[in-house]
C-alpha cells in the first residue's frame, strides 16, 4: 500500500471520525457539562453535592414530586466518580450518531432513551413494590447517570451502519447488558438498560430518513451544477 493509499483509506477517514466542535457540538458540549459536574462532585462541598444529586435522582418519589427537574438533573451527572469512560462511550455512540443525523436528532435519541427507559424502569419498581416483591426502600434509591442515553444512541447508530457494523454495535450493547445481568444488577438497571437499547432500535425508520434526504439534496445540487 502506497503512502497516498494509506492516507486515503486509513488516515483521512480516521481524522474525519475525530469529534470537533463543528461536527459534534452536542456530544462535546454534553461531555463538557459532565466533566464539570464530575469535578464538582469530587472537589465540591460533599453535603451540597449529596443534596444536588438527591434532588436530581430519578427515583420514584422524585418522579412523583418534581419529574421534570429530576429527569433533566439526573442526566447532568455520571454514575461514579470517573469521567473518562464516558468520553469513550460518547466517542463511539453519540458522536458518530450526531455526525450522521445532526445534533437535534442525536439529542432526540439520547433524550428518548434517557426519559423512556427511566420511566419504564421506575414503573416496574413501583409495580414490584406494590406487589410486595421488592422492599419500599428502592423507591428512594439513587438513580443518576447517562447510561440510558448512551445505550439508546448505540441502538440508533446501529441502524445507520452497514450489516457488519450493525451486528458489532448491537452485539456490544447486548454483551454489556448481559454482563451487567450476570453480575447481579439492581432492578432499575436490569429493566432500564435493555429498554434504552430497544428504544434506539425503534427509532431506525425515523433516523434513516435524515441521511436519505441529505443524499438526495447532494445529488440534486450536483445535478444542478452539471446542468449549469
C-alpha positions as CSV (number, residue, x, y, z in Angstrom):
1,X,0.0,0.0,0.0
2,X,1.4,3.3,-1.0
3,X,1.5,6.4,1.2
4,X,-1.2,8.0,-0.8
5,X,-3.5,4.9,-0.5
6,X,-2.7,4.8,3.3
7,X,-3.8,8.4,3.7
8,X,-6.9,7.8,1.6
9,X,-8.1,4.6,3.2
10,X,-7.0,4.9,6.8
11,X,-5.7,8.3,7.9
12,X,-8.3,10.6,6.3
13,X,-11.3,8.5,7.4
14,X,-9.8,8.3,10.9
15,X,-9.3,12.0,11.1
16,X,-12.9,12.6,9.9
17,X,-14.2,10.4,12.8
18,X,-12.5,12.6,15.4
19,X,-15.1,14.8,17.1
20,X,-14.7,18.5,16.6
21,X,-16.9,21.5,17.8
22,X,-18.1,21.8,14.2
23,X,-19.1,18.2,13.6
24,X,-20.1,17.3,17.2
25,X,-21.3,20.3,19.1
26,X,-23.9,18.3,21.1
27,X,-21.6,15.4,22.0
28,X,-18.7,17.7,23.0
29,X,-20.9,20.2,24.8
30,X,-22.6,17.4,26.8
31,X,-19.2,15.9,27.7
32,X,-18.1,19.3,28.9
33,X,-21.1,19.6,31.2
34,X,-20.5,16.1,32.6
35,X,-16.8,16.9,33.2
36,X,-17.8,20.0,35.1
37,X,-20.3,18.1,37.4
38,X,-17.8,15.3,37.9
39,X,-15.1,17.7,39.0
40,X,-17.6,19.4,41.3
41,X,-18.7,16.0,42.7
42,X,-15.1,15.2,43.5
43,X,-13.9,18.5,44.9
44,X,-17.0,20.4,45.9
45,X,-18.7,20.5,49.3
46,X,-19.8,16.9,50.0
47,X,-23.1,18.0,51.6
48,X,-24.0,20.2,48.7
49,X,-23.1,17.5,46.2
50,X,-25.3,15.0,48.1
51,X,-28.2,17.4,48.2
52,X,-27.9,18.2,44.5
53,X,-27.7,14.6,43.5
54,X,-30.6,13.6,45.7
55,X,-32.8,16.2,44.1
56,X,-31.6,15.1,40.6
57,X,-32.2,11.4,41.2
58,X,-34.9,9.8,39.1
59,X,-36.1,7.6,41.9
60,X,-39.9,7.0,42.1
61,X,-40.5,9.6,44.8
62,X,-38.7,12.4,43.0
63,X,-40.5,11.5,39.7
64,X,-43.8,11.9,41.5
65,X,-43.0,15.2,43.2
66,X,-40.8,17.0,40.6
67,X,-40.5,14.9,37.4
68,X,-39.0,17.4,35.0
69,X,-36.3,18.6,37.4
70,X,-35.2,15.0,38.2
71,X,-35.3,13.8,34.6
72,X,-33.1,16.7,33.5
73,X,-30.9,16.8,36.5
74,X,-30.2,13.1,36.5
75,X,-28.6,13.4,33.1
76,X,-26.2,16.0,34.3
77,X,-24.2,13.6,36.4
78,X,-22.1,10.5,35.8
79,X,-22.7,7.4,37.9
80,X,-19.5,7.2,39.9
81,X,-16.5,9.5,40.2
82,X,-14.7,8.8,36.9
83,X,-15.4,10.8,33.7
84,X,-13.1,9.3,31.2
85,X,-15.2,6.1,30.4
86,X,-18.0,8.5,29.3
87,X,-15.6,10.3,26.9
88,X,-15.1,7.0,25.1
89,X,-18.7,6.0,25.4
90,X,-19.8,9.3,23.8
91,X,-17.0,8.9,21.2
92,X,-18.3,5.6,20.0
93,X,-22.0,6.2,20.2
94,X,-23.3,9.8,20.5
95,X,-20.6,11.4,18.3
96,X,-20.9,9.1,15.3
97,X,-24.7,9.3,15.5
98,X,-24.6,13.1,15.6
99,X,-22.3,13.2,12.5
100,X,-24.8,11.1,10.6
101,X,-28.1,12.7,11.6
102,X,-27.3,16.1,13.1
103,X,-27.3,17.4,16.7
104,X,-31.0,17.8,17.1
105,X,-31.8,14.2,16.1
106,X,-28.9,12.9,18.2
107,X,-30.3,14.9,21.2
108,X,-33.8,13.4,20.5
109,X,-32.4,9.8,20.5
110,X,-30.4,10.4,23.7
111,X,-33.3,12.1,25.4
112,X,-35.8,9.5,24.4
113,X,-33.6,6.8,25.8
114,X,-32.9,8.7,29.0
115,X,-36.6,9.6,29.7
116,X,-38.3,6.5,28.2
117,X,-36.0,3.9,29.9
118,X,-36.2,5.8,33.2
119,X,-40.0,6.0,33.3
120,X,-40.3,2.3,32.3
121,X,-37.8,1.1,34.9
122,X,-39.3,3.1,37.7
123,X,-42.7,2.0,36.7
124,X,-41.6,-1.6,37.1
125,X,-40.1,-0.6,40.5
126,X,-43.4,0.9,41.7
127,X,-45.3,-2.2,40.5
128,X,-42.8,-4.5,42.2
129,X,-43.2,-2.6,45.5
130,X,-46.9,-2.6,45.2
131,X,-46.9,-6.3,44.6
132,X,-44.8,-6.9,47.7
133,X,-41.8,-8.5,45.8
134,X,-39.5,-5.6,46.5
135,X,-38.9,-3.5,49.6
136,X,-40.2,0.1,49.7
137,X,-36.6,1.5,50.2
138,X,-36.0,1.0,46.5
139,X,-38.4,3.9,45.8
140,X,-35.7,6.3,47.2
141,X,-32.7,4.6,45.7
142,X,-30.3,7.0,43.9
143,X,-30.6,6.9,40.2
144,X,-28.4,9.3,38.2
145,X,-26.3,9.0,35.1
146,X,-26.4,8.9,31.3
147,X,-26.1,5.2,30.5
148,X,-29.7,5.1,29.1
149,X,-29.0,7.9,26.7
150,X,-25.7,6.3,25.6
151,X,-27.3,2.9,25.0
152,X,-30.2,4.4,23.1
153,X,-27.6,6.3,20.9
154,X,-25.8,3.0,20.3
155,X,-29.1,1.3,19.3
156,X,-30.0,4.2,17.0
157,X,-26.5,4.3,15.4
158,X,-26.6,0.6,14.6
159,X,-29.5,1.2,12.2
160,X,-27.3,3.6,10.2
161,X,-24.3,1.2,9.8
162,X,-23.6,-1.5,7.2
163,X,-24.7,-5.0,8.2
164,X,-21.4,-6.0,9.7
165,X,-21.1,-2.8,11.7
166,X,-24.7,-3.2,12.8
167,X,-24.1,-6.7,14.2
168,X,-21.0,-5.4,16.0
169,X,-22.8,-2.4,17.6
170,X,-25.8,-4.4,18.7
171,X,-23.6,-7.3,19.9
172,X,-21.6,-4.9,22.0
173,X,-24.7,-3.4,23.5
174,X,-26.2,-6.9,24.3
175,X,-22.9,-8.1,25.7
176,X,-22.7,-5.1,28.1
177,X,-26.3,-5.8,29.2
178,X,-25.7,-9.5,29.6
179,X,-22.6,-8.9,31.7
180,X,-24.5,-6.5,34.0
181,X,-27.3,-9.0,34.3
182,X,-24.9,-11.8,35.2
183,X,-23.2,-9.5,37.7
184,X,-26.5,-9.1,39.6
185,X,-27.6,-5.6,38.8
186,X,-30.5,-3.8,40.6
187,X,-34.0,-3.9,39.3
188,X,-33.7,-0.5,37.8
189,X,-30.7,-1.3,35.7
190,X,-31.9,-4.7,34.7
191,X,-35.0,-3.1,33.1
192,X,-33.6,0.3,32.0
193,X,-30.6,-0.8,30.0
194,X,-32.3,-3.2,27.6
195,X,-35.2,-0.8,27.3
196,X,-32.9,2.1,26.3
197,X,-31.1,0.0,23.6
198,X,-34.5,-1.1,22.3
199,X,-35.8,2.5,22.1
200,X,-32.8,3.4,20.0
201,X,-33.5,0.5,17.6
202,X,-37.2,1.5,17.4
203,X,-36.1,4.9,16.0
204,X,-34.3,3.4,13.0
205,X,-37.1,4.4,10.5
206,X,-37.1,8.0,11.6
207,X,-33.3,8.3,11.8
208,X,-32.8,6.8,8.3
209,X,-35.0,9.5,6.7
210,X,-32.4,12.2,7.6
211,X,-29.4,10.6,5.7
212,X,-31.6,9.8,2.7
213,X,-32.8,13.4,2.5
214,X,-29.2,14.7,2.6
215,X,-28.1,12.3,-0.1
216,X,-31.0,13.4,-2.3
217,X,-30.1,17.0,-1.7
218,X,-26.5,16.5,-2.5
219,X,-27.4,14.6,-5.7
220,X,-29.8,17.4,-6.8
221,X,-27.2,20.0,-6.1
222,X,-24.6,18.1,-8.1
223,X,-27.0,17.7,-11.0
224,X,-27.8,21.4,-10.9
225,X,-24.2,22.3,-11.0
226,X,-23.6,20.0,-14.0
227,X,-26.6,21.3,-15.9
228,X,-25.5,24.9,-15.2
